[in-house]
Amino acid sequence: MRLFLWLVLMTFVLQARAEEKPFRVLFYNVENLFDCEKEAGKEDGEFLPTSVRRWGYRRFNEKLEHIAQVIISAGEWEPPVLVGLCEVENDSVLHWLTQRSSLRRQEYRYVMTHCADVRGIDVALLYRPERFRLLGYRSYPVVFQDTTIRPTRDLLHVTGLTLCCDTLDVLVAHLPSKVRSGSQEARLVALRQIKATIDSLHTVRRALHLLLMGDFNTDYKDADIKETLQTKTFEGSVSPDALYSLFPSSLPAETKGSYKYIDTWSLIDQIYANGLLLQSGVKAGTFRQAWIYAPDFLQEKDKKYGGTKPFRSWSGKKYTGGYSDHFPVCFDL
């Protein structure tokens, strides 16, 4: 009997200590994380050892270590519990990242989409199973009626149980790029899919705790996002069913954005939460706004346009040995 009571007590103590640690969420567009093998039916030929990019295993392993470094350093003393990723090619690259890079010590597991994107890139979620118990996942294809629009990435929906026994629904998205023909209409279709998925979750969850993160390929103040997803800016009081941007309505002067196109910064990598999740966070006293993670090692001098820019892996076809053309974004629960 004493042993049983001691075990129960230790369970509560360990759970309390774990809940004191930040439940950090990170999203990162890792810029073309391809393996070195040809994938049938996909336009990935430029990322092969024999291609003009000369994408071999030395560069691939260096890229994996860079991503691992970013994830571990962004967690500070405690690695992020959830890590959303986009521009990952397949299960192979995630296996190498979680099992064969320095990230293996963190014992991450992952789920991902397998979509019809022509280049073969997908979205994924890494999670730490001791803090987030996976209950299930599925992907929702973004279907275009206009057959001239190229297929895009699926929406990834992951459901898990946190230590405080709350069910957390996580959506990870990578919307169509602006450089493609029909991109505005394509992004609208993708946004409508996100909205339809959120609406359906409201019908099956008595208390929906929702996180949405991704590369939206347009700034967080974009009218299409606000109108389609009906997003609001978090300013203290919240409505349980509304969706809130976790970034302030105007970024601090020192925070330029997560992505730089030519000489213009924008915040295209975004995190949203519904009001019920934010209310829970406020009660726990652990909520703060999201932020862009941009330490010095992720930046380089912008010789052409001035200032700095993300230290990316590629400048055109030239390998520069950097990290990504995006900065990660983070949020604490």
N, C-alpha and C positions, 0 to 999 in steps of 0.2 A: 504494500500500500504506500509506504514512504517513497519507494522508488518511482511509483506511478505519479505521485504528487510532485516529486522533484522533476520528472520529465515534463510534466505539464507546465510547471513554473519556468523551466529553462526554455520551453517553446515560446512562452509569452515574452520572456526577456529578450530572446534572439529576434523575435518579430518586432518588438519595440525598438531595438537597436537598429534593425534594418530600415524601419520606417523613419528613423531620424536621418538616415542618409538621403541625399537628394535622389529623386527618381528622375534622372536626366534623360531627355529625349533629344536626339540629334538627327538632322537631315543633311545629306551631302550628295551633290551631283559630282561623281568621281571622274568624269570626262573620259569616256571611251575605255572602260575596263574590259578588254577583250583577251581571250586566251590566244594561243599561237597556232590553233588548228582551224581548218576550214570547216564551217558548219553548213551542211547541205541546205540549199534553198535560201540562204541568207547572203546579203551583200557585205560580207566581212573580209573580202580578199585583200584590202589594203592593210589589214592587221595580221600579216603572216611574215615569217622570216625572209621569204623571197620577194616581198613587196617593196615598193619604194620607201615605205616607212621602216623597213627592216625590223619588224616587231618580233624579236626573239625572246627567249626565256630570261636572259639577263635583264632586259628592260622590263619585262613582265614582272619579275620578282622585285625589282626596284620599285615599281608602281605599287605592288601589294604592300611593301614595307612602308611606303609613304602614306597610304590610306590607313594602315594600322597605327602609324605614328599620330595621325590627325585624330583618330577616334580615341586613342588612349589619352592624349594630351588634353583633348576637349573635356574629358571626364574629370580632370584634375586629380583628386585623391580617390575618386570612385568612378569607374568606367560607366559610360551611359548605359542605361537599362535597355533602351530601344534606339536603334540606328536605322533610319530610312535611307535607302540608297537608290540612285538611278544611274542609267548608262552602264549597267552590268550585263554582260553578254549571256551568261548561262550558269547552271549549277556548278560547273567546273571552276569558274573563277571564284565563286563564293566558297567552295570547298577549300581551294588554295588559300583564300584570305583568312578563313576561320580556323584552318587546321595546319597550314604550313607557313604562315607568317608569324610575326611576334604577337599577333592578336590571339593566337591559340591558347595562351595562358589565361585569357579571360573566359574561355569556354562558351563563346557565343554559339547559338544555333540560328538557323535562318529559314525563311520561306520566301518564295518569289513567284513572279508571273512567268508564263511561257506564251508570249503573245505573237501576233502576226506582223509586228514591226519589220519593215523590209531589211533594215540593218541588223536585226536580231538583238537589239538592246531591250532590257527589261527593267522592272523595278523590284526591290526586295526590302525585307525588314530583317535585321539582326536583332536578337533578343537574348537576354540573360535569363535562363530558365529558373534560377533560384529567386528571381524578383518578378518574373512575368511567366505564368504558367499558360502555355499555348492551349487554347480550347478548339481552335479551328481557323481556317482561312480559305479564301476563294478569290478568284479574279473575275472582274467584270469587263468584257470587251467593249470598246468604244466603236460603235457601228455607224458608218457614214452612208447615207442614202445616195450621195454623190459618189459614184464609182471612180471619178478622176482623182479623188483625194486618197493619198497613200495611207495604208493602215498605220495605226499608231499604238502606243503602249496601253496595256490594260490597266484598269484601276485595281489595286491590291487592297483587299479587306482582311484584316487580321483581328481575331478576338482572343483575349487572354484574361487571366485572373491575376490581380495584384495581391500583394501580401495582406492588404486590409480587406481582402475578399470582395473587392469591387470588380465587376466585369468592365474591361476597357476595350472599346472598339477603335481600331486604328486604320485609317485610310492613307495609302501612299500613292501619289499620282505623279505623272510626268506628261504634261500637256504638249500638244504639237508645237513645233518651232515656228517662229515668225518668218523664217526664210523660205518656207515651203508654200507652194501655190495653194490658195484656199485656206490659209492657216487660221484666219480669224474665225471663219465658219467652223473649222475643225476644232478649235479651242472651245467654241460655244457648245458644240455637241459633247465634248468631253466634260465640260462644266455641268451640263444637264445630266449626264450620267452620274456625276458625283452627287448632285442634288437629289436625283431619284434614289440613289443608294442610301443617302442620309434619311430621306423621308421614309423609306421602307424599314430602316432600323428603328425609327420612332414607333412604328406600328407593332414591333415585336419585343421591344425592351420597355419594361416598366420604368426603369430609370437608366436612361442612356448617358454613358460617359464616353465622349467622342473626341478623338484627335484626328486632324487632317493635316498632312504635310506633303510637300512636293515641290517640284520645279514647275511653275505655272507658265513659264516663258512669256510673262508679261508682268508689269509692276503690280505690287499689292494694292495700289490705289485704282487700278483699272476698273472702269465702269462695268464691264462685262462680269467680272468676278463679284463685285458688290451687288449687282442686280440679279444675277443668276443664283448665286449662293446665299443672297440676302445677308451678307456679312456686316458686322458692326465692329466698332473699335472698343476695346475693353477700357472702361474708365471707372471701375469700382463696382457699381451696381449692375447686375446682369439679369436677363430673363433665361430660365432654365433651358428652353428649347432653341434659343437663338445661337448663331454661330459667330464667334468673335475672332478677329485678328489678334494675335498675341504680340504684334509690334505696335508701337505708338503711332498716332496719326501723322506725326512728323518725326523723322529720325534725328537723333542728336547730330550736331555739326561734325563730330569726329567719325560718325558712322556713315559711310558713303553708300553702301549697298553690298549685295552678295555677288554681283556680276557687272563687268564693265564691257560695254560694246563701243568700240572706237574710243571716244573720250567721255562717254556718258555712263554713269553708275545707275543701277536700278536694283530693286529688291524683288527678284523673281522667284527666289527660294523662300517659301513661306510656311508658317505653322498656324493652325487654327484650332480652337477648342469650343465645345458647346458650353452654354451657361452653367449647366448642372455640374460639369467637371470643374469649372472655375469656382463655383460656390463651394464645392468640397475643398478645393485648394485654399481658398480664403479662410475657411474654418480651421484648416490645419496650420495656417500661418506660414505656408511654404511657397505661396505663389508669387512670382515676379514675371515681368514681361520677357518675351523672347529676345535673343540677341544674336548678332552676327559674330561668329568666331573667326577672327582674322589676326592671329599673332604674326610677328615679324617674319617667321620662317615660311609663312604661306604667301608672302608678298614679294614683289620685285619692283625695281624702278621702271617706270614707264618712260622710256627715252623719247618716244615720239610725241606723246600727248601731255606729258608732265605728271607729277605725282607718282602714285604707285598703281599696281594692278595685281590680280591674282597670279601667283607663280605657277603657270600651267605646264602640262606635260608636253604640249605641242604648240609650235608656232607655224601654222600651215602644215606642211609635211615634215618639218624639221623637229626632231626630238630635242626638247630643252631640259628634260630630266626633272621637271617640277612636279606639282601635286595635282592641281585641277584648275580649270578656268572659272570655277565657282568657289566662294567661301561657304563653309557649313553654317547652318543656323541651329540654335539650341534653345531649349526650354526646360525648366525645372517644375516638377509636380511635388 
